Amino acid sequence: MSVELLAKSALVYGLVLWAGGLIHLTFAAIPETRILDDRLVRLRMMAGMMKRYNPLAWTAIPVLTVSATYLALMKNMGFPEAAALTTLYTALALDFVHSFVYGPRAAKGDVKARRTAFNIARVEVPLVVALPLLLTMLM
C-alpha cells in the first residue's frame, strides 16, 4: 500500500468521523433535543451525545489534518489546495474554541457563552459542509 493511498484513506475516514458527526449533530440530534421540555433532561442528553462523539472526533481530527496536509503538499500546493487547507484549519480552530472554551461554559448555564457558542457554530458548520467538496481536490 502506497503512502498516498494510505493518506487518501485516512482523509476519508477522518472526514466521515469528524465532519459527518458534526453534520449529524447540527442537523438531526441537536434540533431533536429541542422538543424536550425539561432543560436538565436536554442538557443530560446533549452531554451524553458529546461524551460519545468527542473521543471519535478528536481522534479523527489529527488523522484528517495530517492526511490533508500531506496530500496538499504532494500536489505542489496551488490555490485549490490552499483553499481546502485554509477552510479545514479554520473549521478546526472554530471547533476547538467551541468545544473547549464556550461549549463547557454554555453547558453550565452561561447564557452569553451559549450565544457565543451558537454563533461560532453558525460560522463553523457551513465550512464543514463545504469540506467534502474541497477536500476531493486533494484526491
Sine and cosine of phi, psi and omega as CSV:
sin_phi,cos_phi,sin_psi,cos_psi,sin_omega,cos_omega
0.00,0.00,0.78,-0.63,-0.02,-1.00
-0.98,0.20,0.35,-0.94,0.02,-1.00
-0.90,0.44,-0.60,0.80,0.00,-1.00
-0.90,0.43,-0.68,0.73,0.03,-1.00
-0.91,0.42,-0.65,0.76,0.05,-1.00
-0.88,0.47,-0.68,0.73,0.02,-1.00
-0.90,0.43,-0.64,0.77,0.03,-1.00
-0.91,0.42,-0.67,0.74,0.04,-1.00
-0.90,0.45,-0.68,0.73,0.02,-1.00
-0.89,0.45,-0.62,0.78,0.04,-1.00
-0.87,0.49,-0.72,0.69,-0.01,-1.00
-0.90,0.44,-0.74,0.67,0.00,-1.00
-0.89,0.45,-0.68,0.73,0.03,-1.00
-0.88,0.47,-0.66,0.75,0.00,-1.00
-0.92,0.39,-0.68,0.73,0.01,-1.00
-0.89,0.46,-0.74,0.68,-0.07,-1.00
-0.93,0.35,-0.74,0.68,-0.07,-1.00
-0.99,0.16,-0.86,0.51,-0.08,-1.00
-0.93,0.37,-0.65,0.76,0.02,-1.00
-0.88,0.48,-0.69,0.73,0.03,-1.00
-0.90,0.43,-0.67,0.74,0.00,-1.00
-0.91,0.42,-0.65,0.76,0.03,-1.00
-0.91,0.41,-0.66,0.75,0.05,-1.00
-0.88,0.47,-0.72,0.69,0.01,-1.00
-0.86,0.51,-0.71,0.71,-0.09,-1.00
-0.92,0.38,-0.69,0.72,-0.15,-0.99
-0.98,-0.19,-0.21,0.98,-0.03,-1.00
-0.81,-0.59,-0.87,0.49,-0.16,-0.99
-0.93,0.37,-0.79,0.61,-0.06,-1.00
-0.90,0.44,-0.72,0.69,0.06,-1.00
-0.87,0.50,-0.56,0.83,-0.01,-1.00
-0.93,0.38,-0.52,0.85,0.02,-1.00
-0.93,0.36,-0.36,0.93,-0.03,-1.00
-0.93,0.37,-0.25,0.97,0.04,-1.00
-0.97,0.23,-0.24,0.97,0.01,-1.00
-0.98,0.22,0.79,-0.61,-0.02,-1.00
-0.97,0.25,-0.60,0.80,-0.06,-1.00
-0.98,0.20,0.91,-0.42,-0.04,-1.00
-0.87,0.50,-0.63,0.77,-0.01,-1.00
-0.92,0.40,-0.63,0.77,0.05,-1.00
-0.90,0.44,-0.68,0.73,0.02,-1.00
-0.87,0.49,-0.71,0.71,0.02,-1.00
-0.90,0.43,-0.66,0.75,0.03,-1.00
-0.90,0.43,-0.64,0.77,0.02,-1.00
-0.90,0.43,-0.70,0.72,0.04,-1.00
-0.89,0.46,-0.68,0.73,0.01,-1.00
-0.88,0.48,-0.65,0.76,0.03,-1.00
-0.90,0.43,-0.68,0.73,0.03,-1.00
-0.89,0.45,-0.70,0.72,-0.04,-1.00
-0.93,0.36,-0.55,0.83,0.03,-1.00
-0.89,0.46,-0.57,0.82,0.02,-1.00
-0.99,0.11,-0.61,0.80,-0.07,-1.00
-0.97,0.23,-0.68,0.73,-0.12,-0.99
-0.83,0.56,-0.71,0.70,0.03,-1.00
-0.87,0.49,-0.61,0.79,0.07,-1.00
-0.90,0.43,-0.73,0.68,-0.04,-1.00
-0.90,0.44,-0.73,0.69,-0.07,-1.00
-0.97,0.23,-0.15,0.99,0.20,-0.98
-1.00,0.06,-0.62,0.78,-0.03,-1.00
-0.95,0.32,-0.52,0.85,-0.09,-1.00
-0.86,0.50,-0.77,0.64,0.03,-1.00
-0.90,0.43,-0.57,0.82,0.04,-1.00
-0.89,0.46,-0.73,0.69,0.02,-1.00
-0.89,0.46,-0.71,0.70,-0.04,-1.00
-0.90,0.44,-0.74,0.67,-0.02,-1.00
-0.91,0.42,-0.71,0.71,-0.03,-1.00
-0.92,0.39,-0.67,0.74,0.02,-1.00
-0.90,0.43,-0.67,0.74,0.01,-1.00
-0.90,0.43,-0.71,0.71,0.02,-1.00
-0.86,0.52,-0.76,0.65,-0.03,-1.00
-0.90,0.45,-0.61,0.79,0.03,-1.00
-0.91,0.41,-0.66,0.75,0.01,-1.00
-0.92,0.38,-0.54,0.84,0.03,-1.00
-0.95,0.32,-0.34,0.94,0.02,-1.00
-1.00,-0.09,0.21,0.98,0.02,-1.00
0.91,0.41,0.41,0.91,0.20,-0.98
0.64,0.77,0.96,0.27,0.16,-0.99
-1.00,0.01,-0.19,-0.98,-0.02,-1.00
-0.88,0.48,-0.71,0.71,-0.02,-1.00
-0.87,0.49,-0.65,0.76,0.01,-1.00
-0.92,0.39,-0.66,0.75,0.03,-1.00
-0.90,0.43,-0.63,0.78,0.03,-1.00
-0.91,0.42,-0.67,0.74,0.01,-1.00
-0.89,0.45,-0.72,0.69,-0.01,-1.00
-0.93,0.38,-0.62,0.78,0.03,-1.00
-0.89,0.46,-0.68,0.73,0.04,-1.00
-0.90,0.44,-0.70,0.71,0.02,-1.00
-0.88,0.48,-0.77,0.64,-0.04,-1.00
-0.90,0.44,-0.61,0.79,0.03,-1.00
-0.91,0.41,-0.71,0.70,0.02,-1.00
-0.89,0.47,-0.64,0.77,0.01,-1.00
-0.91,0.41,-0.67,0.75,0.02,-1.00
-0.90,0.44,-0.69,0.72,0.04,-1.00
-0.89,0.45,-0.65,0.76,0.02,-1.00
-0.90,0.44,-0.64,0.77,0.02,-1.00
-0.89,0.46,-0.75,0.66,0.00,-1.00
-0.89,0.45,-0.67,0.74,0.03,-1.00
-0.89,0.46,-0.73,0.69,-0.11,-0.99
-0.97,0.26,-0.56,0.83,-0.14,-0.99
-0.93,-0.37,-0.21,0.98,0.00,-1.00
-0.93,-0.37,-0.91,0.43,-0.13,-0.99
-1.00,0.06,-0.56,0.83,0.01,-1.00
-0.85,0.53,-0.78,0.63,0.02,-1.00
-0.88,0.47,-0.60,0.80,0.04,-1.00
-0.92,0.40,-0.65,0.76,0.01,-1.00
-0.90,0.43,-0.62,0.78,0.00,-1.00
-0.90,0.43,-0.40,0.92,0.03,-1.00
-1.00,0.03,0.03,1.00,0.07,-1.00
0.98,-0.21,0.08,1.00,0.01,-1.00
-0.95,0.31,0.94,-0.34,-0.09,-1.00
-0.91,0.41,-0.67,0.75,0.01,-1.00
-0.90,0.43,-0.66,0.75,0.03,-1.00
-0.91,0.42,-0.60,0.80,0.02,-1.00
-0.89,0.45,-0.69,0.72,0.01,-1.00
-0.90,0.44,-0.68,0.73,0.01,-1.00
-0.91,0.41,-0.68,0.73,0.04,-1.00
-0.87,0.50,-0.66,0.75,0.03,-1.00
-0.89,0.45,-0.69,0.73,0.00,-1.00
-0.92,0.40,-0.61,0.80,0.07,-1.00
-0.88,0.47,-0.70,0.71,0.01,-1.00
-0.89,0.47,-0.58,0.81,0.01,-1.00
-0.90,0.44,-0.47,0.88,0.06,-1.00
-1.00,0.05,-0.65,0.76,-0.08,-1.00
-0.92,0.39,-0.71,0.70,-0.13,-0.99
-0.87,0.49,-0.71,0.71,0.06,-1.00
-0.87,0.49,-0.57,0.82,0.06,-1.00
-0.90,0.43,-0.70,0.72,0.00,-1.00
-0.90,0.43,-0.64,0.77,0.02,-1.00
-0.90,0.44,-0.54,0.84,0.00,-1.00
-0.98,0.21,-0.34,0.94,-0.10,-1.00
-0.85,0.53,-0.70,0.71,0.00,-1.00
-0.83,0.56,-0.68,0.73,0.02,-1.00
-0.91,0.41,-0.72,0.70,-0.03,-1.00
-0.91,0.41,-0.66,0.75,-0.07,-1.00
-0.97,0.26,-0.29,0.96,0.09,-1.00
-0.91,0.42,-0.36,0.93,0.07,-1.00
-0.92,0.40,-0.30,0.95,0.00,-1.00
-1.00,0.02,-0.16,0.99,-0.07,-1.00
-0.99,0.16,0.00,0.00,0.00,0.00
